[in-house]
């Protein structure tokens, strides 16, 4: 029978519940178990698709087209298990389902309440779409004590009672701060957090104590005593130099061993050699390069979480440290980009929405093209490279995107219909914003003898998308005459997926988001190739 592990957090947010879940999943997987990871989010949005990246961070998209929390990216990167639509739920989605059932009369006239109807819906989600998983790890977003989290905490309490204590474990991530004035660690916040969790009927079976300093044995015993736990189940979660060291650090603290002891399971020791290799490459690189990321949401780096990790993976593939220089694209609308970009070894323009900062992105693409600096345009970044080529090389003055209003040459326009499998999906300007983009995995056919075909080593690929606007195929001839090659197209030849230049060392734009499929053990080929090109550039600078 499947065992369920629920990961909650207390004291403050951003303690790393997502990384803890991902790392534990990786450790159990390394011992031969099949794992699945899920996220329960307490916010009222149906999904994060309409939320500002600078508030919530990036939106992670799954193959089946779900817009999900960024923690699902951690889950995939650490375990390699592809996330699905059924692995992320929000309060908004739960209440939407409950209200739909009430409107249909599914509750047979009953008074619809948080308990049992909302909690039943949450429990149904937790146990749905499973097959032969040994462990399901469910992270509960938010912090214990938040009013928004209460239905989820009640639901996991009920779920744990129903499947039995020997099949459910509650792991609580908390903070043990160090007070410099007192010169000591303080355990009281952890005690209060565990007490808060106990007030809703959940006894933590294990604690992960985030701390900047090692926890002495007497402090660990004190925490265990006041939190009703054996000392060995109080796990110190110290800061590490790279997130990919977290599985190794948790294993050294006995986290996975204690989880298996809790469930009375014997298992082989984990094979962590691949993690050792990744950490060694991160700590002891042979090369050092700088990549400029010219984006719109650089005030919160989590807006580009998967992107930053994919660039790090490209560095791992090339045994190179990748330093990231985050540049707000708006500065290039009033300042010369040369002082900001002349010493970088590669330029990446990521995705985005809206007109703000677009001219700066276009100038970044122009700089990369003219100075022969490796350029990687992703989604919006591809579209800006196309607009730059249209204006400056193809003679299409005023070329732009209909996303920003009417334009004489709409080289980028609203996508009104597209094929998913055998079904045609459609949208209009007045459609809801949420969930109406081209989302999820779509195939593309790569041109013979193109740079990207040699990089992928195959003629057909599948990548994840998240966008509303497309490069206009009607301008293909004019743009190709200007040197911008359409090297990847949808199978029907109607949707441009990749552009590149053959008069440039490395200039590639893609309509999809390759960063979403990159992993430390399996760096995405485009990122590995981009970093290799940047390393070659570094020898020229």
C-alpha positions in Angstrom: 0.0 0.0 0.0 1.2 3.5 -0.8 2.6 5.5 2.1 1.8 9.3 2.3 4.2 11.9 3.6 2.8 15.4 4.3 5.2 18.3 4.5 4.0 21.4 6.3 5.8 24.6 7.3 5.8 26.9 10.3 7.2 30.1 11.8 8.0 31.9 8.5 7.5 31.2 4.8 10.3 30.4 2.3 11.9 27.8 4.6 12.3 25.4 1.7 9.4 22.9 2.0 9.5 22.4 -1.8 13.2 21.6 -1.8 12.8 19.4 1.2 10.0 17.4 -0.5 12.1 17.1 -3.7 15.2 16.0 -1.8 13.4 13.4 0.2 11.8 12.1 -3.0 15.2 11.9 -4.6 16.6 10.0 -1.6 13.7 7.5 -1.5 14.1 7.1 -5.3 17.8 6.4 -4.8 16.8 3.5 -2.5 14.7 2.0 -5.3 11.2 3.3 -4.4 8.7 4.8 -6.8 7.7 8.3 -5.7 5.1 10.9 -6.6 5.1 14.5 -5.4 2.2 16.9 -5.1 1.5 20.5 -3.9 -1.5 21.8 -2.1 -1.7 25.6 -2.5 -4.0 27.6 -0.2 -4.5 30.7 -2.4 -7.9 31.4 -4.0 -6.6 31.6 -7.6 -7.7 28.6 -9.6 -4.1 28.3 -10.8 -1.0 30.6 -10.8 -1.4 31.4 -14.5 -2.9 34.9 -14.0 -0.6 35.8 -11.0 2.2 38.3 -11.4 5.6 36.6 -11.5 7.1 39.2 -9.2 4.5 38.1 -6.5 4.4 34.4 -6.9 7.4 33.4 -9.0 7.4 31.5 -12.2 4.5 29.4 -13.5 5.7 25.8 -14.1 3.9 24.1 -17.0 3.5 20.4 -17.3 3.3 18.2 -20.4 -0.4 18.0 -20.1 -0.8 21.7 -20.1 -1.4 22.6 -16.4 -0.1 25.9 -15.1 1.3 25.0 -11.7 3.4 26.2 -8.7 7.2 26.5 -9.2 7.8 23.8 -6.6 6.7 21.3 -9.1 9.8 22.3 -11.1 11.9 21.3 -8.1 10.1 18.0 -7.9 10.8 17.2 -11.6 14.4 18.4 -11.5 15.3 16.3 -8.4 13.4 13.1 -9.3 12.9 13.1 -13.0 9.2 12.2 -12.5 7.1 14.2 -14.9 4.5 16.3 -13.0 0.9 16.2 -14.2 -2.2 18.3 -13.9 -3.3 16.2 -11.0 -0.2 17.1 -8.9 -1.1 20.6 -8.0 -4.4 21.9 -6.5 -5.4 25.2 -5.1 -8.2 26.5 -2.8 -9.7 28.2 -5.9 -9.8 24.9 -7.8 -11.2 23.0 -4.8 -14.0 25.6 -4.2 -14.7 25.7 -8.0 -15.2 21.9 -8.0 -17.4 22.0 -4.9 -19.6 24.8 -6.2 -20.0 23.1 -9.6 -21.2 19.9 -7.8 -23.6 22.0 -5.7 -25.1 23.6 -8.8 -25.5 20.2 -10.4 -27.3 18.9 -7.3 -24.6 16.3 -6.6 -25.0 16.8 -2.9 -28.7 15.9 -2.9 -29.9 19.0 -1.1 -27.3 18.8 1.7 -26.0 22.0 3.3 -22.6 22.4 1.7 -19.9 23.1 4.2 -16.1 23.2 4.6 -16.4 20.0 6.6 -17.0 17.6 5.0 -17.5 18.8 1.5 -14.4 20.9 1.0 -12.2 18.6 3.0 -13.6 15.6 1.1 -12.6 17.3 -2.2 -9.1 17.8 -1.0 -8.8 14.2 0.2 -10.1 13.0 -3.2 -7.3 15.0 -4.9 -4.6 13.6 -2.6 -5.6 10.0 -3.4 -6.4 10.5 -7.1 -4.5 9.4 -10.3 -2.2 7.0 -8.5 -1.0 3.6 -9.6 1.8 1.7 -7.9 3.7 4.5 -6.1 5.5 3.5 -3.0 5.4 7.0 -1.6 3.4 10.1 -2.3 4.8 13.3 -0.9 2.3 16.1 -0.4 3.6 19.6 0.3 1.1 22.0 2.0 1.7 25.6 0.9 1.7 28.5 3.4 2.5 28.5 7.0 0.7 26.7 9.9 -1.6 29.3 11.5 -2.6 30.9 8.3 -6.4 30.9 7.9 -6.1 29.9 4.3 -4.3 26.6 5.2 -6.9 25.4 7.7 -9.0 23.3 5.3 -5.9 21.6 3.9 -4.6 20.8 7.4 -7.9 19.4 8.4 -8.1 17.3 5.2 -4.6 15.8 5.7 -5.5 15.1 9.4 -8.6 13.2 8.3 -6.7 11.5 5.5 -3.9 10.3 7.9 -6.5 8.9 10.4 -8.3 7.1 7.6 -5.3 5.3 6.1 -3.7 4.7 9.5 -0.6 6.0 11.3 1.6 3.3 9.8 0.9 4.7 6.3 1.0 8.5 7.0 3.8 10.6 8.2 3.7 14.4 9.0 7.0 16.2 8.5 7.1 19.8 9.8 9.6 22.2 8.5 10.4 25.0 11.0 13.0 27.6 11.9 15.7 27.6 14.6 17.0 31.1 14.4 20.4 32.3 15.7 20.3 35.5 17.8 23.6 37.2 17.4 23.1 39.4 20.5 22.5 36.4 22.7 25.0 34.2 20.8 22.8 31.2 20.7 20.1 29.3 18.8 16.5 29.7 19.9 14.2 26.7 19.9 11.0 28.5 21.1 9.7 29.4 17.6 9.9 25.7 16.7 8.1 24.7 19.9 5.3 27.2 19.2 5.0 26.1 15.6 4.6 22.4 16.6 2.1 23.4 19.2 0.1 25.3 16.6 0.1 22.2 14.4 -1.0 20.1 17.3 -3.9 22.5 17.9 -5.4 21.4 14.6 -5.0 17.7 15.6 -1.7 16.9 13.8 1.3 15.5 15.7 4.5 16.1 13.7 6.2 12.8 13.3 9.5 14.4 12.2 11.0 17.9 12.2 13.2 19.6 9.7 14.8 22.5 11.5 16.2 25.1 9.2 19.2 26.8 10.7 22.3 28.7 9.7 24.3 27.1 12.5 24.7 23.4 13.6 22.2 22.4 16.3 24.0 21.1 19.4 22.9 17.7 20.8 21.4 19.3 23.9 19.4 21.7 21.8 18.1 18.8 19.6 17.1 16.9 22.7 15.3 20.0 24.0 13.3 20.3 20.8 12.5 16.6 20.8 11.4 16.8 24.5 9.0 19.7 24.0 7.7 18.4 20.6 7.0 14.9 21.8 9.6 13.2 19.4 12.6 11.0 19.7 15.8 13.1 19.2 16.8 11.2 16.0 13.7 12.5 14.3 14.8 16.1 14.8 16.7 16.7 11.6 19.0 19.7 11.2 18.5 21.4 7.8 21.6 23.6 7.5 22.2 26.0 4.6 24.3 24.5 1.8 26.3 26.0 -1.1 24.0 24.6 -3.8 20.5 23.3 -3.8 21.8 20.0 -5.3 23.7 19.4 -2.1 20.4 19.2 -0.2 19.8 15.4 -0.8 23.4 14.7 0.4 23.0 16.9 3.5 19.6 15.4 4.4 21.0 11.9 4.0 24.0 12.7 6.2 21.5 13.8 8.9 19.6 10.6 8.6 16.4 12.0 7.1 15.6 9.2 4.7 16.7 6.5 7.2 14.3 7.9 9.9 11.5 8.0 7.4 11.9 4.3 6.6 12.2 3.5 10.3 9.0 5.3 10.9 7.3 3.1 8.3 9.2 -0.1 9.5 10.6 -0.5 6.0 14.0 -2.1 5.2 15.7 -0.9 2.0 19.2 -0.8 0.5 21.4 2.2 1.1 20.8 4.9 -1.6 23.2 5.2 -4.5 24.0 8.9 -4.4 27.1 8.9 -6.7 25.3 11.0 -9.3 24.5 13.7 -6.7 28.1 13.6 -5.6 29.2 14.2 -9.2 26.8 17.1 -9.7 27.9 18.8 -6.5 31.6 18.3 -7.3 31.1 20.0 -10.7 29.2 22.9 -9.2 31.9 23.4 -6.5 35.0 22.8 -8.6 34.3 24.1 -12.1 37.1 24.3 -14.7 35.6 27.4 -16.4 33.8 30.6 -15.6 31.4 32.5 -17.8 28.8 35.3 -17.4 25.4 35.3 -19.0 23.2 38.4 -19.1 19.5 37.8 -18.6 17.6 40.7 -20.1 14.1 40.3 -18.6 11.1 42.1 -17.3 10.6 40.5 -13.9 14.2 40.7 -12.5 13.1 42.2 -9.2 12.2 38.7 -8.1 14.6 36.0 -9.3 12.1 33.3 -8.6 10.2 34.6 -11.7 12.9 32.8 -13.7 13.6 29.9 -11.4 13.6 27.1 -14.0 15.6 29.3 -16.3 18.3 30.0 -13.7 18.5 26.3 -12.9 18.7 25.3 -16.6 21.6 27.6 -17.1 23.3 26.0 -14.1 22.7 22.6 -15.7 24.3 23.8 -18.9 27.3 24.8 -16.8 27.3 21.3 -15.2 27.3 19.8 -18.7 30.4 21.9 -19.6 32.1 21.9 -16.2 31.7 25.6 -16.0 30.5 28.1 -13.4 27.7 30.2 -14.9 27.4 33.7 -13.4 24.1 35.4 -14.0 23.8 39.1 -14.5 20.2 40.1 -14.2 19.3 43.2 -16.2 15.9 44.9 -16.4 15.1 45.3 -20.1 13.7 48.8 -19.5 17.1 50.3 -18.8 18.0 49.7 -22.5 15.2 52.0 -23.5 17.0 55.0 -22.1 20.6 53.8 -21.9 23.1 52.4 -24.3 23.3 48.6 -23.9 27.0 48.5 -24.7 28.4 49.2 -21.2 26.0 46.6 -19.8 26.6 43.8 -22.3 30.1 44.3 -23.8 31.8 42.0 -21.3 29.2 39.2 -21.0 29.7 35.9 -22.9 26.1 35.2 -23.7 22.7 37.0 -23.8 19.4 35.4 -22.9 16.1 37.1 -23.4 13.3 35.1 -21.6 9.6 35.0 -21.8 7.2 37.8 -20.7 3.9 39.4 -21.3 2.9 43.0 -22.2 4.6 45.9 -23.8 6.7 47.2 -20.9 10.4 46.7 -21.6 10.0 45.3 -25.1 12.1 47.9 -26.9 14.9 47.1 -24.5 14.7 43.4 -25.3 14.8 44.2 -29.0 18.0 46.3 -28.5 19.5 43.4 -26.6 18.8 41.1 -29.5 20.3 43.6 -31.9 23.4 44.0 -29.8 23.9 40.2 -29.8 23.4 39.9 -33.5 25.7 42.7 -34.5 28.4 41.9 -31.9 28.3 38.2 -32.6 27.5 37.4 -29.0 25.7 34.1 -28.4 22.0 34.8 -28.1 19.2 32.6 -26.7 15.7 34.0 -27.1 12.9 32.0 -25.3 9.3 32.5 -26.1 8.9 36.3 -25.9 12.7 36.5 -26.5 12.3 34.7 -29.8 9.5 37.1 -30.8 11.7 40.2 -30.0 14.5 38.8 -32.1 12.1 38.3 -35.0 10.8 41.9 -34.7 14.4 43.2 -34.6 15.3 41.3 -37.8 12.1 42.5 -39.5 12.8 46.1 -38.7 16.5 46.3 -39.2 17.2 43.7 -41.8 14.0 43.0 -43.8 13.1 46.6 -44.2 9.7 46.2 -42.5 9.6 49.5 -40.7 7.3 49.6 -37.8 7.1 45.8 -37.5 5.8 44.7 -34.2 3.3 42.5 -32.3 -0.4 42.9 -32.1 0.0 42.2 -28.4 1.0 45.9 -28.1 -1.7 47.3 -30.5 -2.2 47.8 -34.2 1.0 47.6 -36.3 1.8 48.0 -40.0 3.7 44.7 -40.1 2.3 42.2 -37.5 5.2 39.8 -37.6 3.9 38.5 -34.3 0.2 38.1 -33.8 -2.6 36.6 -31.7 -2.9 32.9 -32.1 -6.7 32.2 -32.5 -6.7 28.5 -33.1 -4.3 25.6 -32.9 -4.4 21.8 -33.0 -3.9 19.7 -29.9 -4.0 16.0 -30.9 -7.1 15.7 -33.0 -9.0 18.6 -31.6 -8.9 22.3 -32.6 -8.6 24.7 -29.7 -9.7 28.3 -30.2 -9.5 31.6 -28.4 -10.4 35.3 -29.1 -9.2 38.6 -27.7 -12.1 38.6 -25.3 -11.4 35.1 -23.9 -10.5 34.7 -20.2 -6.8 35.1 -19.5 -6.6 32.0 -17.3 -5.8 28.7 -19.0 -6.4 30.0 -22.6 -2.9 30.0 -23.9 -1.2 27.3 -25.9 -0.1 25.2 -22.9 1.8 22.0 -22.5 3.8 19.7 -24.8 3.6 20.1 -28.6 5.8 18.5 -31.3 8.0 20.4 -33.7 9.8 19.3 -36.9 13.4 20.4 -37.2 14.9 21.5 -40.5 17.6 19.4 -42.2 21.2 20.6 -41.6 20.1 23.2 -39.1 22.0 24.1 -35.9 19.2 23.0 -33.7 18.8 19.6 -35.4 22.5 18.9 -34.8 22.0 20.0 -31.1 19.0 17.8 -30.5 20.4 14.9 -32.6 16.9 14.2 -34.0 14.4 15.6 -36.5 11.3 15.8 -34.2 11.1 17.1 -30.7 8.4 17.8 -28.1 8.6 20.8 -25.9 6.4 22.7 -23.4 4.6 25.9 -24.4 3.0 28.9 -22.6 2.0 31.8 -24.8 -0.8 33.5 -26.6 1.0 35.1 -29.6 2.9 33.5 -32.5 5.4 34.6 -35.1 3.4 35.2 -38.3 4.3 32.5 -40.8 3.3 34.9 -43.6 6.5 36.8 -43.1 8.7 33.8 -43.3 10.1 34.5 -46.8 11.0 38.1 -46.0 12.7 37.1 -42.8 14.6 34.2 -44.3 15.9 36.5 -47.0 17.1 38.7 -44.2 19.1 35.7 -42.7 16.6 34.5 -40.0 16.1 30.8 -40.7 12.9 29.1 -39.6 14.5 25.9 -38.5 11.6 24.4 -36.5 7.9 24.3 -37.4 4.8 22.7 -36.1 4.0 19.4 -37.9 1.5 21.2 -40.2 4.1 23.9 -41.0 1.9 26.8 -39.8 3.5 27.7 -36.5 7.1 28.8 -36.3 8.8 27.1 -33.3 12.5 27.9 -33.8 14.5 30.5 -35.6 18.3 30.7 -36.0 21.0 32.5 -37.9 23.8 30.8 -39.9 25.9 34.0 -40.1 26.3 34.0 -36.4 28.3 31.8 -33.9 25.1 30.9 -31.9 21.8 32.8 -32.4 18.7 30.7 -31.6 15.2 31.7 -30.7 12.5 29.2 -29.5 8.8 29.7 -29.0 8.7 27.1 -26.3 10.2 26.9 -22.8 13.1 24.3 -22.8 14.1 25.3 -19.3 11.1 23.4 -18.0 12.5 20.0 -19.0 16.1 20.6 -17.9 17.5 18.5 -15.0 20.9 18.5 -13.3 21.5 14.9 -14.4 20.1 15.6 -17.9 20.9 19.2 -18.9 18.7 20.3 -21.8 20.7 20.1 -25.0 19.9 23.8 -26.0 21.2 25.1 -22.7 24.3 22.8 -22.8 25.0 24.1 -26.4 24.4 27.7 -25.4 26.8 27.5 -22.5 29.4 25.8 -24.8 29.0 28.7 -27.2 29.4 31.2 -24.4 32.6 29.4 -23.3 33.9 29.8 -26.8 33.0 33.5 -26.7 34.8 33.9 -23.4 38.0 33.0 -25.1 37.5 35.8 -27.6 36.6 38.6 -25.1 
